Structures are given as C-alpha cells and as structure tokens.
Amino acid sequence: MQKRVLLLTGNPGTGKTTVLMKAVSTLKEKGYCVGGMISREAREGGTRVGFEILDLSSGRRGWLAHVNQKAGPQVGKYRVNKEDLDFIGAKAIADAVEKCAVIAIDEIGPMELFSEKFKEAVRKALESRKPVLAVVHWKAKDRLISEAKRREDSETLTVTQENRDKMPETIAQKVLTFLK
C-alpha cells in the first residue's frame, strides 16, 4: 500500500523541521500547493525564548509558546499561547485540508496537543485523502499520535544526522509518487 501519511521523528536537534521545509520547497517548486503549520525556535541573543507558528499559505505568524507568555498551559519554561495555536496553527491545517494538495504539520507535540482545535484539524488532515507530512515529537504520548502511527497508510521516518541531507528528497519523491 502506498503511504500517504509520512511522520518524521527523531531526537531533538536532528533537523526534522529543516527536512520538512526542504521537502515542502521541492513540492512547491513542482507546482503543488502545500499548506499547513510550521513551528520554529525564536531566539534572543542566542537564547531560545519561545516558538513561533507560521501558516505556510498565508504567511501569518504567531506564538506557539514563549517564556514571557502570562497565561496558558506550561511546558518546561514556556507557556503555550492557545489563542495563536487555535487561530493561526489549527486554522492553517484546516485551510490546507480544504485548499491544498499537500498538508504539512510541524509538529504534533506536547505544546500543540493542549489545543482541541489543533487535534481536530490534524484528525481532518489524517482523514483527508491528501498526503500529510508531519513532524511527531520524539517522546510525546497521545492517542492522536498513536492513531497516526498505526494507520495502514502511514509510515514513520526517523531523521538522523546521517540521513537528514537525503531525507527531503526521499520524502518529496514519496509524495510525488502518491500524487501521480
């Protein structure tokens, strides 16, 4: 069976988001609409202060979590910004399910799982017939992640220092094969 849901995992710092973004760029260069949400580190003076959310289609940005966030669920030294997560992150995934050929989700992890809207958007993406590229937190335990990994049409790929340079091309090829 051809795999439609590609789940990227691996230890922190192996480049999972970079691999995902390079695969997304390749697919966009081939003319496909790729939508969804990316989260990336935000640093001030070399110190990580939080994580930003980016909507791949609209370019809208917000905060997933920040050290100075006043309210919201706490994960380590960060507080999760559920409002931006719902109205930028979850909305970006839902919009991609409606409008794009490929759905990208970075990441399904402890911070994102505080949002019911995010989980609902991810479920819709998994149930769509479209290719889904998702980064899954290396040790997050959640029913949604277990369900995604157990799907017959899903494949889990581990990003390592050794394979991360070749991985974007591998992923893009798998998606292109599925789309043809």
CYANA upper distance limits for C-alpha pairs under 8 A (distance plus 0.5 A):
  1 MET  CA    152 GLU  CA      8.25
  1 MET  CA    153 ASP  CA      7.32
  2 GLN  CA    153 ASP  CA      7.06
  2 GLN  CA    178 PHE  CA      7.31
  3 LYS  CA    152 GLU  CA      8.30
  3 LYS  CA    153 ASP  CA      5.08
  3 LYS  CA    154 SER  CA      5.78
  3 LYS  CA    155 GLU  CA      6.72
  3 LYS  CA    174 LYS  CA      8.22
  3 LYS  CA    178 PHE  CA      8.03
  4 ARG  CA    129 ARG  CA      8.46
  4 ARG  CA    130 LYS  CA      7.47
  4 ARG  CA    131 PRO  CA      5.22
  4 ARG  CA    132 VAL  CA      6.85
  4 ARG  CA    153 ASP  CA      6.00
  4 ARG  CA    154 SER  CA      6.50
  4 ARG  CA    155 GLU  CA      8.44
  4 ARG  CA    175 VAL  CA      7.66
  4 ARG  CA    178 PHE  CA      7.29
  5 VAL  CA    126 LEU  CA      7.68
  5 VAL  CA    131 PRO  CA      6.28
  5 VAL  CA    132 VAL  CA      5.24
  5 VAL  CA    133 LEU  CA      6.70
  5 VAL  CA    134 ALA  CA      8.21
  5 VAL  CA    148 ALA  CA      8.43
  5 VAL  CA    153 ASP  CA      6.59
  5 VAL  CA    154 SER  CA      4.85
  5 VAL  CA    155 GLU  CA      6.80
  6 LEU  CA    131 PRO  CA      8.26
  6 LEU  CA    132 VAL  CA      6.63
  6 LEU  CA    133 LEU  CA      5.49
  6 LEU  CA    134 ALA  CA      6.81
  6 LEU  CA    154 SER  CA      6.29
  6 LEU  CA    155 GLU  CA      5.64
  6 LEU  CA    156 THR  CA      6.51
  6 LEU  CA    157 LEU  CA      7.59
  6 LEU  CA    171 ILE  CA      8.25
  7 LEU  CA    133 LEU  CA      6.62
  7 LEU  CA    134 ALA  CA      5.44
  7 LEU  CA    135 VAL  CA      6.19
  7 LEU  CA    136 VAL  CA      6.74
  7 LEU  CA    149 LYS  CA      8.07
  7 LEU  CA    154 SER  CA      7.74
  7 LEU  CA    155 GLU  CA      6.60
  7 LEU  CA    156 THR  CA      5.11
  7 LEU  CA    157 LEU  CA      6.49
  8 LEU  CA     16 LYS  CA      7.14
  8 LEU  CA    133 LEU  CA      8.04
  8 LEU  CA    134 ALA  CA      6.52
  8 LEU  CA    135 VAL  CA      5.06
  8 LEU  CA    136 VAL  CA      6.38
  8 LEU  CA    156 THR  CA      6.45
  8 LEU  CA    157 LEU  CA      5.45
  8 LEU  CA    158 THR  CA      6.32
  8 LEU  CA    159 VAL  CA      7.13
  9 THR  CA     16 LYS  CA      7.39
  9 THR  CA    135 VAL  CA      6.40
  9 THR  CA    136 VAL  CA      5.77
  9 THR  CA    137 HIS  CA      6.80
  9 THR  CA    138 TRP  CA      6.06
  9 THR  CA    156 THR  CA      7.61
  9 THR  CA    157 LEU  CA      6.71
  9 THR  CA    158 THR  CA      5.35
  9 THR  CA    159 VAL  CA      6.53
 10 GLY  CA     14 THR  CA      7.10
 10 GLY  CA     16 LYS  CA      7.63
 10 GLY  CA    137 HIS  CA      8.18
 10 GLY  CA    138 TRP  CA      6.05
 10 GLY  CA    158 THR  CA      5.57
 10 GLY  CA    159 VAL  CA      5.58
 10 GLY  CA    160 THR  CA      6.99
 11 ASN  CA    138 TRP  CA      6.56
 11 ASN  CA    159 VAL  CA      8.32
 11 ASN  CA    160 THR  CA      8.13
 12 PRO  CA    138 TRP  CA      8.11
 14 THR  CA    159 VAL  CA      6.90
 14 THR  CA    160 THR  CA      6.11
 14 THR  CA    161 GLN  CA      6.25
 14 THR  CA    164 ARG  CA      7.97
 15 GLY  CA     19 VAL  CA      6.59
 15 GLY  CA    159 VAL  CA      7.73
 15 GLY  CA    160 THR  CA      8.37
 15 GLY  CA    161 GLN  CA      8.40
 15 GLY  CA    164 ARG  CA      7.39
 16 LYS  CA     20 LEU  CA      6.70
 16 LYS  CA    135 VAL  CA      7.21
 16 LYS  CA    159 VAL  CA      6.73
 16 LYS  CA    164 ARG  CA      8.38
 17 THR  CA     21 MET  CA      6.58
 17 THR  CA     38 ILE  CA      8.16
 17 THR  CA     39 SER  CA      8.45
 17 THR  CA     40 ARG  CA      8.12
 17 THR  CA    106 ASP  CA      7.32
 17 THR  CA    135 VAL  CA      7.70
 18 THR  CA     22 LYS  CA      6.64
 19 VAL  CA     23 ALA  CA      6.76
 19 VAL  CA    164 ARG  CA      7.04
 19 VAL  CA    165 ASP  CA      8.20
 19 VAL  CA    167 MET  CA      7.00
 19 VAL  CA    168 PRO  CA      5.62
 20 LEU  CA     24 VAL  CA      6.65
 20 LEU  CA    104 ALA  CA      8.33
 20 LEU  CA    133 LEU  CA      7.81
 20 LEU  CA    134 ALA  CA      8.35
 20 LEU  CA    135 VAL  CA      8.17
 20 LEU  CA    168 PRO  CA      7.10
 21 MET  CA     25 SER  CA      6.65
 22 LYS  CA     26 THR  CA      6.80
 22 LYS  CA    168 PRO  CA      6.14
 23 ALA  CA     27 LEU  CA      6.81
 23 ALA  CA    168 PRO  CA      5.02
 23 ALA  CA    169 GLU  CA      6.89
 23 ALA  CA    171 ILE  CA      6.81
 23 ALA  CA    172 ALA  CA      5.69
 24 VAL  CA     28 LYS  CA      6.63
 24 VAL  CA     34 VAL  CA      7.15
 24 VAL  CA    104 ALA  CA      8.21
 24 VAL  CA    172 ALA  CA      8.01
 25 SER  CA     29 GLU  CA      6.58
 26 THR  CA     30 LYS  CA      6.91
 26 THR  CA    169 GLU  CA      8.31
 26 THR  CA    172 ALA  CA      7.09
 27 LEU  CA     31 GLY  CA      7.14
 27 LEU  CA     32 TYR  CA      6.15
 27 LEU  CA     33 CYS  CA      8.33
 27 LEU  CA     34 VAL  CA      7.83
 27 LEU  CA    172 ALA  CA      6.83
 27 LEU  CA    176 LEU  CA      8.20
 28 LYS  CA     32 TYR  CA      5.44
 28 LYS  CA     33 CYS  CA      6.68
 28 LYS  CA     34 VAL  CA      7.04
 32 TYR  CA    100 CYS  CA      8.22
 32 TYR  CA    101 ALA  CA      6.73
 32 TYR  CA    102 VAL  CA      7.91
 33 CYS  CA     99 LYS  CA      8.43
 33 CYS  CA    100 CYS  CA      5.37
 33 CYS  CA    101 ALA  CA      5.88
 33 CYS  CA    102 VAL  CA      6.95
 34 VAL  CA     56 LEU  CA      7.81
 34 VAL  CA     57 SER  CA      7.82
 34 VAL  CA     96 ALA  CA      7.63
 34 VAL  CA    100 CYS  CA      6.10
 34 VAL  CA    101 ALA  CA      6.62
 34 VAL  CA    102 VAL  CA      5.22
 34 VAL  CA    103 ILE  CA      6.32
 34 VAL  CA    104 ALA  CA      7.39
 35 GLY  CA     55 ASP  CA      7.84
 35 GLY  CA     56 LEU  CA      5.62
 35 GLY  CA     57 SER  CA      5.68
 35 GLY  CA     92 ALA  CA      7.37
 35 GLY  CA     93 ILE  CA      7.36
 35 GLY  CA     95 ASP  CA      7.93
 35 GLY  CA     96 ALA  CA      5.10
 35 GLY  CA    100 CYS  CA      6.44
 35 GLY  CA    102 VAL  CA      6.98
 35 GLY  CA    103 ILE  CA      5.75
 35 GLY  CA    104 ALA  CA      6.51
 36 GLY  CA     55 ASP  CA      6.44
 36 GLY  CA     56 LEU  CA      5.99
 36 GLY  CA     57 SER  CA      7.50
 36 GLY  CA     89 GLY  CA      8.04
 36 GLY  CA     92 ALA  CA      5.30
 36 GLY  CA     93 ILE  CA      4.77
 36 GLY  CA     94 ALA  CA      8.17
 36 GLY  CA     95 ASP  CA      7.92
 36 GLY  CA     96 ALA  CA      5.98
 36 GLY  CA    103 ILE  CA      5.94
 36 GLY  CA    104 ALA  CA      5.27
 36 GLY  CA    105 ILE  CA      6.18
 37 MET  CA     53 ILE  CA      7.18
 37 MET  CA     54 LEU  CA      6.10
 37 MET  CA     55 ASP  CA      5.35
 37 MET  CA     56 LEU  CA      6.36
 37 MET  CA     89 GLY  CA      6.00
 37 MET  CA     90 ALA  CA      8.20
 37 MET  CA     92 ALA  CA      6.24
 37 MET  CA     93 ILE  CA      6.66
 37 MET  CA    104 ALA  CA      6.76
 37 MET  CA    105 ILE  CA      5.66
 37 MET  CA    106 ASP  CA      6.47
 38 ILE  CA     53 ILE  CA      6.26
 38 ILE  CA     54 LEU  CA      5.65
 38 ILE  CA     55 ASP  CA      7.19
 38 ILE  CA     56 LEU  CA      7.55
 38 ILE  CA    104 ALA  CA      8.00
 38 ILE  CA    105 ILE  CA      6.68
 38 ILE  CA    106 ASP  CA      5.13
 38 ILE  CA    107 GLU  CA      7.52
 39 SER  CA     51 PHE  CA      6.70
 39 SER  CA     52 GLU  CA      5.90
 39 SER  CA     53 ILE  CA      5.00
 39 SER  CA     54 LEU  CA      6.69
 39 SER  CA     64 LEU  CA      7.81
 39 SER  CA    106 ASP  CA      6.21
 39 SER  CA    107 GLU  CA      7.29
 40 ARG  CA     51 PHE  CA      5.82
 40 ARG  CA     52 GLU  CA      5.85
 40 ARG  CA     53 ILE  CA      7.22
 41 GLU  CA     48 ARG  CA      7.10
 41 GLU  CA     49 VAL  CA      8.29
 41 GLU  CA     50 GLY  CA      6.51
 41 GLU  CA     51 PHE  CA      5.04
 41 GLU  CA     52 GLU  CA      6.82
 42 ALA  CA     48 ARG  CA      6.29
 42 ALA  CA     49 VAL  CA      6.36
 42 ALA  CA     50 GLY  CA      5.71
 42 ALA  CA     51 PHE  CA      5.81
 42 ALA  CA     52 GLU  CA      6.76
 43 ARG  CA     47 THR  CA      5.67
 43 ARG  CA     48 ARG  CA      4.76
 43 ARG  CA     49 VAL  CA      5.92
 43 ARG  CA     50 GLY  CA      7.59
 44 GLU  CA     48 ARG  CA      6.97
 44 GLU  CA     49 VAL  CA      7.02
 49 VAL  CA     66 HIS  CA      6.27
 49 VAL  CA     67 VAL  CA      5.99
 49 VAL  CA     68 ASN  CA      8.49
 50 GLY  CA     63 TRP  CA      8.12
 50 GLY  CA     64 LEU  CA      8.02
 50 GLY  CA     65 ALA  CA      5.80
 50 GLY  CA     66 HIS  CA      4.52
 50 GLY  CA     67 VAL  CA      6.53
 50 GLY  CA     78 TYR  CA      7.24
 51 PHE  CA     63 TRP  CA      6.61
 51 PHE  CA     64 LEU  CA      5.88
 51 PHE  CA     65 ALA  CA      5.79
 51 PHE  CA     66 HIS  CA      6.89
 52 GLU  CA     61 ARG  CA      7.37
 52 GLU  CA     62 GLY  CA      6.24
 52 GLU  CA     63 TRP  CA      5.02
 52 GLU  CA     64 LEU  CA      5.90
 52 GLU  CA     65 ALA  CA      7.64
 53 ILE  CA     61 ARG  CA      5.95
 53 ILE  CA     62 GLY  CA      5.61
 53 ILE  CA     63 TRP  CA      6.09
 53 ILE  CA     64 LEU  CA      6.11
 53 ILE  CA     84 ASP  CA      8.35
 53 ILE  CA     85 LEU  CA      8.00
 53 ILE  CA     88 ILE  CA      7.85
 53 ILE  CA     89 GLY  CA      6.90
 54 LEU  CA     59 GLY  CA      6.72
 54 LEU  CA     60 ARG  CA      6.39
 54 LEU  CA     61 ARG  CA      5.15
 54 LEU  CA     62 GLY  CA      7.28
 54 LEU  CA     88 ILE  CA      8.11
 54 LEU  CA     89 GLY  CA      7.75
 55 ASP  CA     59 GLY  CA      5.61
 55 ASP  CA     60 ARG  CA      5.76
 55 ASP  CA     61 ARG  CA      6.92
 55 ASP  CA     88 ILE  CA      7.01
 55 ASP  CA     89 GLY  CA      7.01
 55 ASP  CA     92 ALA  CA      5.82
 56 LEU  CA     60 ARG  CA      8.39
 56 LEU  CA     92 ALA  CA      7.78
 57 SER  CA     92 ALA  CA      7.81
 57 SER  CA     96 ALA  CA      8.28
 60 ARG  CA     88 ILE  CA      7.46
 61 ARG  CA     88 ILE  CA      7.61
 62 GLY  CA     84 ASP  CA      6.05
 62 GLY  CA     85 LEU  CA      8.27
 62 GLY  CA     88 ILE  CA      7.28
 63 TRP  CA     81 ASN  CA      6.70
 63 TRP  CA     84 ASP  CA      6.49
 63 TRP  CA     85 LEU  CA      7.88
 64 LEU  CA     80 VAL  CA      6.27
 64 LEU  CA     81 ASN  CA      5.81
 64 LEU  CA     82 LYS  CA      7.83
 64 LEU  CA     84 ASP  CA      6.98
 64 LEU  CA     85 LEU  CA      6.25
 64 LEU  CA    111 MET  CA      8.08
 64 LEU  CA    112 GLU  CA      8.20
 65 ALA  CA     69 GLN  CA      7.44
 65 ALA  CA     78 TYR  CA      6.21
 65 ALA  CA     79 ARG  CA      5.78
 65 ALA  CA     80 VAL  CA      4.73
 65 ALA  CA     81 ASN  CA      5.87
 65 ALA  CA    111 MET  CA      8.14
 66 HIS  CA     78 TYR  CA      5.61
 66 HIS  CA     79 ARG  CA      6.28
 66 HIS  CA     80 VAL  CA      7.42
 66 HIS  CA     81 ASN  CA      8.21
 67 VAL  CA     77 LYS  CA      6.45
 67 VAL  CA     78 TYR  CA      5.09
 67 VAL  CA     79 ARG  CA      6.91
 68 ASN  CA     78 TYR  CA      8.10
 68 ASN  CA     79 ARG  CA      8.17
 69 GLN  CA     78 TYR  CA      7.77
 69 GLN  CA     79 ARG  CA      6.01
 69 GLN  CA     80 VAL  CA      7.83
 69 GLN  CA     81 ASN  CA      7.59
 70 LYS  CA     79 ARG  CA      7.74
 71 ALA  CA     79 ARG  CA      7.04
 71 ALA  CA     80 VAL  CA      8.24
 71 ALA  CA     81 ASN  CA      8.15
 72 GLY  CA     79 ARG  CA      5.91
 72 GLY  CA     80 VAL  CA      5.75
 72 GLY  CA     81 ASN  CA      6.57
 72 GLY  CA     82 LYS  CA      7.28
 73 PRO  CA     79 ARG  CA      6.00
 73 PRO  CA     80 VAL  CA      5.92
 73 PRO  CA    114 PHE  CA      7.85
 74 GLN  CA     78 TYR  CA      6.24
 74 GLN  CA     79 ARG  CA      4.91
 74 GLN  CA     80 VAL  CA      6.78
 75 VAL  CA     79 ARG  CA      6.65
 75 VAL  CA     80 VAL  CA      7.80
 75 VAL  CA    110 PRO  CA      8.03
 75 VAL  CA    111 MET  CA      7.16
 80 VAL  CA    111 MET  CA      6.70
 81 ASN  CA     85 LEU  CA      6.72
 82 LYS  CA     86 ASP  CA      6.42
 82 LYS  CA    114 PHE  CA      8.01
 82 LYS  CA    115 SER  CA      6.86
 83 GLU  CA     87 PHE  CA      6.49
 84 ASP  CA     88 ILE  CA      5.75
 84 ASP  CA     89 GLY  CA      7.18
 85 LEU  CA     89 GLY  CA      5.17
 85 LEU  CA     90 ALA  CA      6.63
 85 LEU  CA    112 GLU  CA      7.63
 85 LEU  CA    115 SER  CA      7.57
 85 LEU  CA    118 PHE  CA      7.67
 86 ASP  CA     90 ALA  CA      5.43
 86 ASP  CA     91 LYS  CA      6.99
 86 ASP  CA    115 SER  CA      7.19
 86 ASP  CA    117 LYS  CA      6.25
 86 ASP  CA    118 PHE  CA      6.77
 87 PHE  CA     91 LYS  CA      5.98
 88 ILE  CA     92 ALA  CA      6.36
 89 GLY  CA     93 ILE  CA      7.08
 89 GLY  CA    118 PHE  CA      7.54
 90 ALA  CA     94 ALA  CA      6.72
 90 ALA  CA    117 LYS  CA      6.38
 90 ALA  CA    118 PHE  CA      4.94
 90 ALA  CA    119 LYS  CA      8.42
 90 ALA  CA    121 ALA  CA      6.23
 90 ALA  CA    122 VAL  CA      8.41
 91 LYS  CA     95 ASP  CA      6.44
 91 LYS  CA    121 ALA  CA      8.03
 92 ALA  CA     96 ALA  CA      6.67
 93 ILE  CA     97 VAL  CA      6.84
 93 ILE  CA    103 ILE  CA      7.39
 93 ILE  CA    104 ALA  CA      8.03
 93 ILE  CA    105 ILE  CA      7.62
 93 ILE  CA    121 ALA  CA      6.38
 93 ILE  CA    122 VAL  CA      7.50
 93 ILE  CA    125 ALA  CA      7.77
 94 ALA  CA     98 GLU  CA      7.05
 94 ALA  CA    121 ALA  CA      5.77
 94 ALA  CA    122 VAL  CA      8.45
 94 ALA  CA    124 LYS  CA      7.89
 94 ALA  CA    125 ALA  CA      7.90
 95 ASP  CA     99 LYS  CA      6.48
 95 ASP  CA    100 CYS  CA      8.25
 96 ALA  CA    100 CYS  CA      5.35
 96 ALA  CA    101 ALA  CA      8.22
 96 ALA  CA    102 VAL  CA      7.77
 96 ALA  CA    103 ILE  CA      6.23
 97 VAL  CA    101 ALA  CA      8.49
 97 VAL  CA    102 VAL  CA      8.45
 97 VAL  CA    103 ILE  CA      7.11
 97 VAL  CA    124 LYS  CA      7.71
 97 VAL  CA    125 ALA  CA      6.26
 97 VAL  CA    128 SER  CA      7.36
 97 VAL  CA    130 LYS  CA      8.14
101 ALA  CA    130 LYS  CA      6.78
101 ALA  CA    131 PRO  CA      7.79
102 VAL  CA    130 LYS  CA      6.44
102 VAL  CA    131 PRO  CA      5.63
102 VAL  CA    132 VAL  CA      6.57
102 VAL  CA    133 LEU  CA      8.22
103 ILE  CA    125 ALA  CA      7.52
103 ILE  CA    130 LYS  CA      7.65
103 ILE  CA    131 PRO  CA      6.78
103 ILE  CA    132 VAL  CA      5.27
103 ILE  CA    133 LEU  CA      6.72
104 ALA  CA    132 VAL  CA      6.38
104 ALA  CA    133 LEU  CA      5.27
104 ALA  CA    134 ALA  CA      6.23
105 ILE  CA    122 VAL  CA      8.49
105 ILE  CA    132 VAL  CA      8.09
105 ILE  CA    133 LEU  CA      6.73
105 ILE  CA    134 ALA  CA      5.02
105 ILE  CA    135 VAL  CA      6.88
106 ASP  CA    134 ALA  CA      6.26
106 ASP  CA    135 VAL  CA      5.52
106 ASP  CA    136 VAL  CA      8.03
107 GLU  CA    112 GLU  CA      7.83
107 GLU  CA    134 ALA  CA      6.86
107 GLU  CA    135 VAL  CA      5.21
107 GLU  CA    136 VAL  CA      6.15
107 GLU  CA    137 HIS  CA      7.20
108 ILE  CA    112 GLU  CA      6.65
108 ILE  CA    113 LEU  CA      7.38
108 ILE  CA    134 ALA  CA      7.68
108 ILE  CA    135 VAL  CA      6.71
108 ILE  CA    136 VAL  CA      5.38
108 ILE  CA    137 HIS  CA      6.59
108 ILE  CA    145 ILE  CA      7.90
109 GLY  CA    113 LEU  CA      6.59
109 GLY  CA    136 VAL  CA      6.68
109 GLY  CA    137 HIS  CA      5.28
109 GLY  CA    140 ALA  CA      6.36
110 PRO  CA    114 PHE  CA      7.63
110 PRO  CA    137 HIS  CA      7.99
110 PRO  CA    140 ALA  CA      6.48
112 GLU  CA    118 PHE  CA      7.20
113 LEU  CA    118 PHE  CA      7.49
113 LEU  CA    119 LYS  CA      6.98
115 SER  CA    119 LYS  CA      6.93
116 GLU  CA    120 GLU  CA      6.57
117 LYS  CA    121 ALA  CA      6.63
118 PHE  CA    122 VAL  CA      6.69
119 LYS  CA    123 ARG  CA      6.65
119 LYS  CA    144 LEU  CA      7.84
120 GLU  CA    124 LYS  CA      6.77
121 ALA  CA    125 ALA  CA      6.73
122 VAL  CA    126 LEU  CA      6.67
123 ARG  CA    127 GLU  CA      6.62
123 ARG  CA    144 LEU  CA      8.19
124 LYS  CA    128 SER  CA      6.49
125 ALA  CA    130 LYS  CA      7.92
125 ALA  CA    132 VAL  CA      7.37
126 LEU  CA    132 VAL  CA      7.47
126 LEU  CA    148 ALA  CA      7.79
131 PRO  CA    175 VAL  CA      6.93
131 PRO  CA    178 PHE  CA      8.02
131 PRO  CA    179 LEU  CA      8.33
136 VAL  CA    140 ALA  CA      8.28
136 VAL  CA    145 ILE  CA      7.89
140 ALA  CA    145 ILE  CA      8.44
141 LYS  CA    145 ILE  CA      7.47
141 LYS  CA    146 SER  CA      8.11
142 ASP  CA    146 SER  CA      6.89
143 ARG  CA    147 GLU  CA      6.52
144 LEU  CA    148 ALA  CA      6.69
145 ILE  CA    149 LYS  CA      6.69
146 SER  CA    150 ARG  CA      6.64
147 GLU  CA    151 ARG  CA      6.85
148 ALA  CA    154 SER  CA      7.42
149 LYS  CA    154 SER  CA      6.75
149 LYS  CA    155 GLU  CA      7.54
149 LYS  CA    156 THR  CA      7.32
150 ARG  CA    154 SER  CA      7.68
159 VAL  CA    163 ASN  CA      6.86
159 VAL  CA    164 ARG  CA      6.15
159 VAL  CA    167 MET  CA      7.87
160 THR  CA    164 ARG  CA      6.17
163 ASN  CA    167 MET  CA      6.45
164 ARG  CA    168 PRO  CA      7.83
166 LYS  CA    170 THR  CA      6.97
167 MET  CA    171 ILE  CA      6.61
168 PRO  CA    172 ALA  CA      6.58
169 GLU  CA    173 GLN  CA      6.55
170 THR  CA    174 LYS  CA      6.83
171 ILE  CA    175 VAL  CA      6.82
172 ALA  CA    176 LEU  CA      6.57
173 GLN  CA    177 THR  CA      6.51
174 LYS  CA    178 PHE  CA      6.79
175 VAL  CA    179 LEU  CA      6.65
176 LEU  CA    180 LYS  CA      6.71
